[in-house]
Amino acid sequence: MGQDKTNGKIRMTTPLVEMDGDEMTRIIWAKIKEILIEPFVELKTEYYDLGLKRRDETDDQITIDSAEATKKYGVAVKCATITPNAQRVEEYKLKKMWRSPNGTIRAILDGTVFRAPILVDCVKPMVRSWNKPITIARHAYGDVYKATEFEVGKPGKVELVYTTADGNEARELVQEFKAPGVAMGMHNTDASISSFARSCFNYALSTKQSLWFSTKDTILKKYDGRFKEIFQGIFEKEYKEKFDKAGIEYFYTLIDDAVARVVRSEGGFIWACKNYDGDVMSDMVATAFGSLAMMTSVLVSPDGYFEYEAAHGTVTRHYYKHLEGEETSTNAMATIFAWTGALRKRGELDGIPELIAFADKLEKASIDTIESGVMTKDLFAIADMPGKKAVNTVEFLNAIAEKL
């Protein structure tokens, strides 16, 4: 364990599960490894190509395999991937419109996605009152990401049917269609909601931050009401005393009230959201803090698995420019921090202090590079500092490597 004396590189004992992705982020992924990681770490990964073409070739089995490998090794790092729509099916000549790889992986691993902004001195939040980071805790199972949907072609009745194991049946009318439309059924489980609640309470205690939770139980009285009840029950029984002792609070409010409160707040808390709400709100929070590319994201599973990822998309516009031979200035920070998060966790689990220290140093070098005035164009446009300089992606990575 520890430092290899022959080549000076940090040795790893257990592989990371490496999930490669699509378009511009795939190109940045390879560059980060080449410029910032492989010169310093004897990188050990079990590689899965989650590029759209490979997912189509394997009928999406490779996505399932990568999630199962994460269960085996405990830590994964994931590049941004395309979730195909009708246009992508045509563009890539796909067999079908495959589901979101993130949705598939999260359904297998369960757990909670924690997303927090990467703060730099020269980028001030667009919400003037925010002076501390806001962490979004996003439930990572079920709801619209595991929904069954279909088109209603002609007049008829859509019902939800629940058949118990012993054959008893209960029915609930969804809609009596007089003309074509669409319908959807979605679900969640008490076990997953409970693990979501405990993940949030534990994270709040470990970071000594108050926890806010929001749903729309005034409209979805049974569905969102179940989330509210489970959170409250677990809090009262298992966490209230601990929260009081830590001097932090837990409170529940409606999602629309939460949005108003968040915008008026100074930050410095965890905002727990259901799956879709967390998807949307994490983008809002990240953008208001500066950039979607300045956001860390980690899936924490109740079974102790960790999957680190970039929370943004595959930067399609830059990819097409790149294919035309044009220079691009894509912010690589979220992808760098996905790697550092995974390497740090691997170091913690395997008892390799050098790996933990390397992850810390790489993060510091990345932030120092921006604060020294060297940054990609997205930050250049909003950074408040004299003498700043916009560079392309590779120049940015090289500048970080120099600081390292």
C-alpha positions in Angstrom: 0.0 0.0 0.0 1.0 3.6 -0.4 3.7 5.1 -2.6 5.5 2.9 -5.2 9.1 3.8 -4.9 10.0 2.7 -8.4 8.0 5.2 -10.4 6.8 7.7 -7.7 3.2 7.0 -8.5 0.5 6.3 -5.9 -0.6 2.7 -6.0 -4.2 1.6 -5.7 -5.2 -1.7 -4.3 -8.9 -2.0 -5.4 -10.2 -0.8 -8.7 -12.7 2.0 -9.2 -15.7 1.3 -11.4 -15.1 3.6 -14.4 -18.2 4.5 -16.4 -17.3 6.4 -19.6 -19.8 8.6 -21.4 -20.7 10.6 -24.4 -19.8 13.6 -26.6 -17.7 16.4 -25.2 -17.6 15.1 -21.7 -16.2 11.8 -23.0 -13.3 13.7 -24.7 -12.7 15.7 -21.4 -12.8 12.5 -19.4 -9.9 11.0 -21.4 -7.9 14.3 -21.1 -8.4 14.5 -17.3 -7.0 11.0 -16.9 -4.1 11.7 -19.2 -3.1 15.1 -17.8 -4.2 15.1 -14.2 -4.4 11.6 -12.9 -2.2 9.0 -14.7 1.1 11.0 -14.2 0.5 10.8 -10.4 -1.6 7.7 -9.8 -1.2 4.1 -11.0 -4.8 4.1 -11.9 -6.7 0.9 -11.4 -10.2 0.8 -12.9 -12.8 -1.7 -14.1 -13.9 0.1 -17.3 -17.5 0.2 -18.7 -18.2 2.1 -21.9 -21.7 3.7 -21.3 -21.5 5.6 -24.6 -24.8 5.5 -26.3 -23.6 3.3 -29.2 -22.3 0.7 -26.8 -25.5 0.8 -24.7 -27.5 0.2 -27.9 -25.2 -2.7 -29.0 -25.6 -4.5 -25.6 -29.4 -3.7 -25.2 -28.4 -1.6 -22.2 -26.9 -4.6 -20.4 -23.6 -2.7 -20.0 -25.4 -0.1 -17.8 -26.8 -2.9 -15.5 -23.3 -4.5 -15.4 -21.6 -1.3 -14.4 -24.1 -0.8 -11.5 -23.6 -4.4 -10.4 -19.8 -3.8 -10.5 -20.3 -0.8 -8.2 -21.9 -3.1 -5.7 -18.9 -5.4 -6.0 -16.2 -2.7 -5.6 -18.0 -0.1 -3.6 -16.9 3.1 -5.5 -17.7 4.3 -9.1 -16.9 7.4 -11.1 -19.3 8.2 -14.0 -19.0 10.5 -17.0 -22.0 12.4 -18.4 -24.2 10.3 -20.7 -26.9 10.9 -23.3 -30.5 10.0 -22.3 -31.9 9.5 -25.8 -35.1 11.3 -27.1 -36.7 10.7 -30.5 -34.1 12.9 -32.2 -31.2 10.9 -30.7 -32.9 7.6 -31.8 -32.8 8.9 -35.3 -29.3 10.4 -35.1 -27.7 7.3 -33.6 -30.0 4.8 -35.4 -30.9 3.2 -32.1 -32.9 0.0 -31.6 -35.1 1.8 -29.1 -35.3 4.9 -26.8 -33.2 3.6 -24.0 -33.9 4.8 -20.4 -31.7 7.2 -18.6 -28.5 5.4 -17.5 -28.5 7.4 -14.3 -32.0 6.3 -13.6 -31.1 2.7 -14.3 -28.0 2.8 -12.1 -29.8 4.6 -9.3 -32.7 2.2 -9.3 -30.2 -0.7 -8.8 -28.1 1.1 -6.1 -31.0 3.1 -4.5 -29.9 5.8 -2.1 -29.6 9.6 -2.2 -27.7 11.9 -4.6 -26.0 14.8 -2.7 -25.1 17.8 -4.9 -23.2 20.9 -3.7 -21.7 23.9 -5.5 -17.9 24.3 -6.0 -17.3 27.8 -4.7 -14.5 30.1 -6.0 -13.9 33.6 -4.7 -14.2 35.4 -8.0 -17.7 34.0 -8.9 -20.5 35.6 -6.7 -23.9 33.8 -6.5 -26.6 35.5 -8.6 -28.8 35.4 -5.4 -27.2 38.2 -3.4 -28.1 36.8 0.0 -26.4 33.4 -0.5 -23.0 33.3 1.2 -22.8 29.6 2.1 -23.3 26.6 -0.2 -26.7 24.9 -0.5 -26.6 21.1 -0.8 -29.4 19.4 -2.6 -30.2 15.8 -1.4 -32.0 14.1 -4.2 -33.9 10.8 -3.7 -32.4 8.4 -6.3 -35.2 5.8 -6.7 -38.5 5.6 -8.4 -41.1 8.3 -9.3 -41.0 9.5 -12.9 -37.6 7.8 -13.5 -39.2 4.3 -13.1 -42.6 5.3 -14.5 -44.6 3.3 -16.9 -46.2 5.5 -19.6 -48.3 5.0 -22.6 -50.3 6.8 -25.2 -54.1 6.6 -25.2 -55.1 6.4 -28.8 -58.9 6.6 -28.5 -61.7 7.0 -26.0 -61.6 4.6 -23.1 -60.9 4.2 -19.4 -57.4 4.2 -17.7 -57.3 2.6 -14.2 -54.6 1.7 -11.7 -55.1 -1.9 -10.7 -53.5 -3.4 -7.5 -53.6 -7.2 -7.2 -52.5 -8.6 -3.9 -50.4 -11.8 -3.6 -53.5 -13.7 -2.7 -55.4 -12.5 -5.7 -57.5 -9.7 -4.3 -57.9 -6.7 -6.5 -58.3 -2.9 -5.9 -59.0 -0.4 -8.7 -58.7 3.3 -8.9 -59.9 5.3 -11.9 -57.1 7.5 -13.4 -59.2 9.1 -16.2 -62.2 8.4 -18.5 -60.7 9.5 -21.8 -63.2 11.0 -24.3 -60.3 11.6 -26.8 -56.6 10.7 -27.2 -54.1 11.6 -24.5 -51.4 10.1 -22.4 -51.2 8.3 -19.0 -48.5 7.3 -16.6 -48.1 5.1 -13.5 -45.3 5.6 -11.0 -44.3 4.2 -7.6 -42.0 4.3 -4.7 -41.3 2.0 -1.7 -41.4 2.6 2.1 -37.9 1.0 2.3 -36.4 3.4 -0.2 -38.1 6.4 1.3 -36.8 5.4 4.7 -33.2 4.9 3.5 -33.5 8.4 1.8 -34.6 9.9 5.1 -31.8 8.3 7.1 -29.2 9.3 4.5 -30.4 12.9 4.8 -30.5 13.0 8.6 -27.0 11.3 8.8 -25.5 13.7 6.2 -27.0 16.7 8.1 -25.4 15.5 11.4 -22.0 14.7 9.7 -21.9 18.2 8.1 -23.6 20.0 11.0 -26.2 21.6 8.7 -29.9 22.0 9.1 -32.1 19.9 6.9 -35.1 21.1 4.9 -37.5 18.7 3.2 -40.2 19.6 0.7 -42.9 17.8 -1.3 -46.4 18.7 -2.5 -48.5 16.7 -0.1 -51.5 19.1 -0.4 -52.0 17.8 -3.9 -50.6 14.2 -3.7 -52.0 13.5 -0.3 -51.2 9.8 -0.3 -48.0 9.7 -2.5 -46.2 12.8 -1.2 -48.0 12.4 2.2 -46.2 9.0 2.6 -42.8 10.7 2.2 -43.7 13.4 4.8 -45.0 10.8 7.3 -41.9 8.5 7.0 -39.5 11.4 7.3 -41.3 12.8 10.4 -41.6 9.4 12.0 -37.9 8.5 11.6 -36.9 12.0 12.8 -39.0 11.9 16.0 -37.9 8.4 16.9 -34.2 8.3 15.9 -32.8 11.8 15.2 -34.6 14.5 17.2 -32.3 14.4 20.2 -29.2 14.2 18.0 -30.3 17.2 16.0 -31.0 19.2 19.3 -27.6 18.3 20.6 -25.9 19.3 17.3 -27.8 22.6 17.3 -29.4 22.0 13.9 -33.0 21.7 12.9 -35.2 19.6 10.6 -38.3 21.1 9.1 -40.8 20.2 6.4 -42.5 22.6 4.0 -44.3 22.6 0.7 -42.0 22.7 -2.4 -43.4 26.1 -3.5 -42.8 27.6 0.0 -39.3 26.0 0.0 -38.4 27.7 -3.2 -39.3 31.1 -1.8 -37.5 30.4 1.4 -34.3 29.2 -0.4 -34.1 32.3 -2.5 -34.4 34.5 0.6 -31.9 32.5 2.6 -28.2 32.9 3.2 -27.6 29.2 2.3 -25.6 26.8 4.5 -28.3 24.0 4.7 -29.3 20.7 3.0 -32.5 20.8 0.9 -33.9 17.3 0.5 -36.1 16.7 -2.6 -37.9 13.9 -4.2 -36.3 12.5 -7.4 -37.7 14.9 -10.0 -37.7 18.0 -7.8 -34.0 17.3 -6.9 -33.2 17.0 -10.6 -34.6 20.4 -11.4 -33.6 22.2 -8.2 -30.0 21.1 -8.3 -29.6 22.7 -11.7 -31.3 25.9 -10.5 -29.0 26.1 -7.4 -25.9 25.2 -9.4 -26.6 27.9 -12.1 -27.4 30.5 -9.5 -24.1 29.8 -7.7 -22.3 30.2 -11.1 -22.3 27.3 -13.4 -23.7 23.7 -13.8 -20.1 22.7 -14.4 -19.3 23.9 -10.8 -21.3 21.2 -8.9 -20.2 18.0 -7.1 -22.6 15.0 -7.2 -22.4 11.7 -5.3 -24.9 8.9 -5.0 -24.7 7.4 -1.5 -26.4 4.0 -1.3 -27.8 2.7 2.0 -25.6 -0.4 1.5 -22.4 1.7 1.5 -21.8 2.1 -2.3 -20.7 5.5 -3.7 -21.1 6.7 -7.3 -19.5 10.1 -8.2 -20.6 11.9 -11.3 -20.7 15.2 -13.2 -24.2 16.6 -12.6 -24.4 18.3 -16.1 -25.0 17.0 -19.6 -22.7 15.9 -22.4 -22.2 19.5 -23.7 -23.5 18.6 -27.2 -22.9 22.1 -28.7 -19.2 22.0 -27.9 -18.9 18.5 -29.2 -20.2 19.5 -32.6 -17.8 22.4 -32.7 -15.0 19.9 -31.7 -16.0 17.6 -34.6 -15.7 20.6 -37.0 -12.1 21.1 -35.7 -13.0 24.2 -33.7 -11.4 25.0 -30.3 -13.7 24.6 -27.3 -13.6 26.0 -23.8 -15.6 23.5 -21.8 -15.5 23.7 -18.0 -14.1 20.4 -16.7 -14.5 21.2 -13.0 -17.5 18.9 -12.2 -15.8 16.0 -14.0 -12.5 16.6 -12.2 -14.4 16.6 -8.8 -16.2 13.4 -9.8 -12.7 11.8 -10.1 -11.3 13.4 -6.9 -14.4 12.3 -4.9 -14.1 8.7 -6.1 -10.3 8.6 -5.6 -10.7 10.1 -2.1 -13.4 7.6 -1.1 -11.3 4.7 -2.5 -8.3 6.0 -0.4 -10.5 6.1 2.7 -11.9 2.6 2.2 -8.5 1.1 1.3 -6.5 3.0 3.9 -4.3 4.8 1.4 -3.6 8.3 2.8 -1.5 9.3 -0.2 -4.6 8.8 -2.5 -6.7 11.0 -0.1 -4.0 13.7 -0.1 -3.8 13.6 -3.9 -7.5 14.1 -4.3 -7.4 17.1 -1.9 -4.4 18.6 -3.8 -6.0 18.2 -7.2 -9.2 20.0 -5.9 -7.1 22.8 -4.4 -5.0 23.1 -7.6 -8.2 23.3 -9.7 -9.8 26.1 -7.5 -6.4 27.9 -7.2 -6.2 27.9 -11.0 -9.5 29.7 -11.4 -8.8 32.1 -8.5 -5.5 33.0 -10.2 -7.5 34.2 -13.2 -7.2 31.2 -15.6 -10.6 29.8 -16.4 -12.9 28.5 -19.2 -15.3 30.9 -21.0 -18.4 30.1 -19.0 -16.7 31.4 -15.8 -14.8 34.2 -17.7 -18.2 35.7 -18.5 -19.3 35.9 -14.8 -16.0 36.1 -12.8 -15.5 39.3 -10.9 -11.7 39.9 -11.0 -9.1 41.9 -12.8 -6.6 40.3 -15.3 -8.7 37.2 -15.9 -7.9 35.0 -18.9 -10.2 32.7 -20.9 -8.5 29.5 -22.0 -9.5 26.4 -23.9 -10.2 23.1 -22.1 -6.8 21.5 -22.5 -5.0 24.8 -21.5 -7.2 24.8 -18.4 -6.2 21.2 -17.5 -2.5 22.0 -18.2 -2.7 25.0 -15.9 -4.1 22.8 -13.1 -1.3 20.3 -13.8 1.3 23.0 -13.3 -0.2 24.0 -10.0 -0.2 20.3 -9.0 
